[in-house]
């Protein structure tokens, strides 16, 4: 597993197959702190698809959050 920081989410999405081929899991913090950029729990609570959904779609498989119940409910709702 590797914690990942990025300038553009498209960089992750464009290389998703490479990460998956190596078996690498990608981890992103969405904690409400400066180094999370705009990818924060506060933003995810307001619009989970634009934060958690986009991260997952790009290939992020581990999200560190202070809102585990909200993320769990979001994931269950996607199924």
C-alpha positions, 0 to 999 in steps of 0.5 A, spaced: 500 500 500 502 506 498 499 513 500 498 517 494 499 525 493 497 528 486 496 534 482 491 531 478 486 526 479 487 524 472 494 522 473 492 516 478 486 514 473 490 514 467 495 509 470 490 505 474 491 499 470 499 499 472 498 500 479 493 494 479 498 490 475 503 490 481 498 489 486 499 496 489 493 499 493 493 506 493 491 510 500 488 517 500 487 521 506 480 525 506 481 528 513 480 535 514 487 538 514 491 542 509 495 536 506 488 533 503 487 539 499 480 539 496 479 532 497 476 533 505 471 529 509 467 536 509 467 536 502 465 529 501 459 530 506 456 535 502 457 531 495 460 524 496 460 522 489 465 528 487 470 526 493 469 519 495 466 517 488 471 520 484 477 517 488 474 510 488 473 511 480 480 513 479 483 507 483 484 509 490 482 503 494 483 505 501 481 512 504 483 515 511 477 518 514 474 521 520 467 520 517 467 512 517 460 511 518 458 516 512 463 513 508 461 506 509 454 508 508 456 511 501 459 505 499 453 500 501 449 505 497 453 504 491 452 497 491 
